[in-house]
Amino acid sequence: MDLMRFLVEIVFDLFLMVVLLRIWMQVARADFYNPLSQFVVKVTNPLVQPLRMALPMAGRWDLASLVLAWLVGIGKYVVLSAIIGIPFMWGDILVIGTLSVLSQFLDLLFWIVLIRALLSWFAQGYNPMIALLQQLTEPFLAPIRRIIPPIGGLDLSVLVLIIAIQAVRIVIGV
C-alpha cells in the first residue's frame, strides 16, 4: 500500500512540476528553443492542446495549462484517497487543488533557485540550461537585489528568497 501511494505521488508530482514549468516559462518568456523547454512542451502538449480549444491564452497566462495544473493537483488527491480508502471531500476540491499547485510551485522554485546557486559556483561560460534557470529565477531575485545588493561580491538574494519560500510554506501550511 505504501509503495502504491509513493508511486502515485511521484507520478502526479513530476507531471505537475512539468506543467508548472510550462506555465512559468511562458510567463517568464524563457527561451522556447532551449532543450528543456522543448521537452516540457512536448510532454504537456497532448493534454494542453485540447484544453486550449476551450481556454485561450490571457495575455502571458496560459489558462489551459493553469487548469491542467489544478486538475492534476486535484487528481492526485482523488487517486490517493481511493488508494488509502478515505472518502474524498468534494466540498474542499477548490482548496485542495489550489494548495497542491501552490505547494508544488514553491518546491519547484526552491530547487531551481538552489540548483542555480550551486551551478553558479562551478559553471563557466555559456550553458543553455543555466541560461534557462537564470530566465526563470531573475524575476524573483532581482527585486531582492534592489533591496539587498551584493555585499563584498556575495549575493544574498538567493538566501533571502529561500527563507521567504519556507516562510510562505509555513504560513499557508503546506
C-alpha positions as CSV (number, residue, x, y, z in Angstrom):
1,M,0.0,0.0,0.0
2,D,2.8,2.4,0.9
3,L,4.6,1.6,-2.4
4,M,1.5,2.3,-4.4
5,R,0.9,5.6,-2.6
6,F,4.6,6.6,-3.1
7,L,4.4,5.8,-6.9
8,V,1.2,7.7,-7.4
9,E,2.6,10.7,-5.5
10,I,5.8,10.6,-7.6
11,V,3.9,10.4,-11.0
12,F,1.5,13.2,-10.1
13,D,4.2,15.4,-8.6
14,L,6.6,15.0,-11.5
15,F,3.9,15.7,-14.1
16,L,2.6,18.7,-12.1
17,M,6.2,20.1,-12.0
18,V,6.4,19.8,-15.8
19,V,3.1,21.6,-16.2
20,L,4.1,24.3,-13.7
21,L,7.4,24.7,-15.6
22,R,5.5,25.2,-18.8
23,I,3.4,28.0,-17.2
24,W,6.5,29.5,-15.6
25,M,8.5,29.5,-18.8
26,Q,5.6,31.2,-20.7
27,V,5.2,33.9,-18.1
28,A,9.0,34.5,-17.8
29,R,9.2,34.4,-21.7
30,A,12.0,31.9,-21.4
31,D,13.9,30.6,-24.5
32,F,11.4,28.4,-26.3
33,Y,14.3,26.7,-28.2
34,N,16.1,25.5,-25.1
35,P,16.2,21.7,-24.9
36,L,14.4,21.7,-21.6
37,S,11.7,24.0,-22.9
38,Q,11.2,21.7,-25.9
39,F,10.9,18.7,-23.5
40,V,8.3,20.5,-21.4
41,V,6.2,21.5,-24.4
42,K,6.3,18.0,-25.9
43,V,5.3,16.3,-22.7
44,T,2.4,18.6,-21.8
45,N,1.0,19.3,-25.3
46,P,-1.2,16.2,-25.5
47,L,-3.2,17.5,-22.6
48,V,-2.8,21.2,-23.0
49,Q,-3.9,21.4,-26.7
50,P,-7.4,20.0,-26.1
51,L,-7.9,22.4,-23.2
52,R,-6.7,25.3,-25.2
53,M,-9.7,24.9,-27.5
54,A,-11.9,26.0,-24.7
55,L,-9.5,28.1,-22.7
56,P,-7.4,30.6,-24.7
57,M,-4.3,32.5,-23.6
58,A,-5.0,35.5,-21.4
59,G,-2.0,37.8,-22.1
60,R,1.1,36.0,-20.8
61,W,-1.0,33.5,-18.9
62,D,-1.9,30.1,-20.4
63,L,-5.3,29.3,-18.9
64,A,-5.3,25.8,-20.3
65,S,-2.0,25.0,-18.6
66,L,-3.3,26.6,-15.3
67,V,-6.4,24.5,-15.4
68,L,-4.4,21.4,-16.2
69,A,-2.1,22.0,-13.2
70,W,-5.1,22.5,-11.0
71,L,-6.7,19.3,-12.3
72,V,-3.5,17.3,-11.8
73,G,-3.4,18.6,-8.2
74,I,-7.0,17.5,-7.6
75,G,-6.4,14.2,-9.4
76,K,-3.5,13.4,-7.1
77,Y,-5.7,13.7,-4.0
78,V,-8.6,11.9,-5.6
79,V,-6.4,8.9,-6.5
80,L,-4.6,8.9,-3.2
81,S,-8.0,9.0,-1.3
82,A,-9.1,6.0,-3.4
83,I,-5.9,4.0,-2.6
84,I,-5.9,4.8,1.1
85,G,-9.7,4.2,1.3
86,I,-10.5,7.6,2.9
87,P,-13.6,9.3,1.4
88,F,-12.7,12.4,-0.6
89,M,-14.2,15.6,0.5
90,W,-15.7,17.1,-2.8
91,G,-16.5,20.4,-1.0
92,D,-12.8,21.1,-0.5
93,I,-11.8,20.4,-4.0
94,L,-11.0,24.0,-4.9
95,V,-8.8,24.5,-1.9
96,I,-7.1,21.1,-2.3
97,G,-6.3,21.7,-5.9
98,T,-5.0,25.3,-5.3
99,L,-2.9,24.3,-2.3
100,S,-1.4,21.3,-4.2
101,V,-0.4,23.5,-7.1
102,L,1.0,26.2,-4.8
103,S,2.9,23.7,-2.7
104,Q,4.4,22.1,-5.8
105,F,5.4,25.5,-7.3
106,L,7.1,26.5,-4.1
107,D,9.0,23.2,-4.1
108,L,10.0,23.7,-7.7
109,L,11.1,27.3,-7.1
110,F,13.2,26.2,-4.1
111,W,15.0,23.6,-6.1
112,I,15.6,25.7,-9.2
113,V,17.0,28.6,-7.1
114,L,19.2,26.2,-5.2
115,I,20.4,24.5,-8.3
116,R,21.1,27.8,-10.0
117,A,23.1,29.0,-6.9
118,L,25.2,25.8,-6.8
119,L,25.8,25.9,-10.6
120,S,27.0,29.5,-10.4
121,W,30.0,28.3,-8.3
122,F,31.1,25.8,-10.9
123,A,29.8,26.7,-14.4
124,Q,31.9,28.9,-16.6
125,G,30.9,30.3,-20.0
126,Y,27.5,29.9,-21.6
127,N,25.4,26.9,-20.9
128,P,21.8,26.8,-22.2
129,M,20.5,25.1,-19.0
130,I,22.0,27.8,-16.8
131,A,20.6,30.5,-19.1
132,L,17.1,29.0,-18.7
133,L,17.5,28.8,-14.9
134,Q,18.5,32.5,-14.9
135,Q,15.5,33.4,-17.0
136,L,13.2,31.6,-14.6
137,T,14.7,32.9,-11.3
138,E,15.6,36.5,-12.1
139,P,12.1,37.8,-11.7
140,F,12.2,36.6,-8.1
141,L,15.8,37.5,-7.3
142,A,16.1,41.0,-9.0
143,P,13.7,42.7,-6.6
144,I,15.6,41.3,-3.6
145,R,18.9,42.5,-5.1
146,R,17.5,46.0,-5.3
147,I,16.8,46.0,-1.6
148,I,19.9,44.0,-0.6
149,P,22.7,44.5,-3.1
150,P,25.6,42.0,-3.3
151,I,27.9,42.6,-0.3
152,G,31.6,42.1,-0.9
153,G,30.8,40.0,-4.0
154,L,28.4,37.8,-2.1
155,D,24.9,37.7,-3.4
156,L,22.5,37.1,-0.5
157,S,19.3,37.3,-2.7
158,V,19.2,33.5,-3.0
159,L,19.4,33.0,0.7
160,V,16.6,35.6,1.3
161,L,14.4,34.0,-1.4
162,I,14.9,30.5,0.1
163,I,13.9,31.9,3.5
164,A,10.9,33.6,2.0
165,I,9.8,30.4,0.3
166,Q,10.0,28.5,3.6
167,A,8.1,31.3,5.4
168,V,5.3,31.2,2.8
169,R,5.1,27.4,3.2
170,I,4.7,27.8,6.9
171,V,2.1,30.5,6.6
172,I,-0.1,28.5,4.2
173,G,0.5,25.3,6.0
174,V,1.9,23.1,3.2
